[in-house]
């Protein structure tokens, strides 16, 4: 089982990736 710290790290990394992907998609749509 993962500890709470591991889950938080995974969640933070995933949310950062999602934000970066969203920014890239928005930029490509606007350009």
C-alpha positions in Angstrom: 0.0 0.0 0.0 1.1 3.5 -0.7 1.4 6.0 2.2 -0.4 9.3 2.2 2.8 11.1 1.3 3.2 8.9 -1.8 -0.4 9.5 -2.9 0.0 13.3 -2.4 3.2 13.3 -4.5 1.5 11.3 -7.3 -1.5 13.6 -7.2 0.7 16.7 -7.3 2.7 15.3 -10.3 -0.5 14.4 -12.1 -2.1 17.7 -11.6 1.0 19.5 -12.8 1.1 17.4 -16.0 -2.6 18.1 -16.6 -2.1 21.8 -16.2 0.8 21.8 -18.6 -1.2 19.7 -21.2 -4.2 22.1 -20.8 -1.9 25.1 -21.4 -0.4 23.5 -24.5 -3.8 22.6 -25.9 -5.1 26.1 -25.3 -2.1 27.7 -26.9 -2.4 25.5 -30.0 -6.1 26.3 -30.3 -5.5 30.0 -30.0 -2.6 30.2 -32.4 
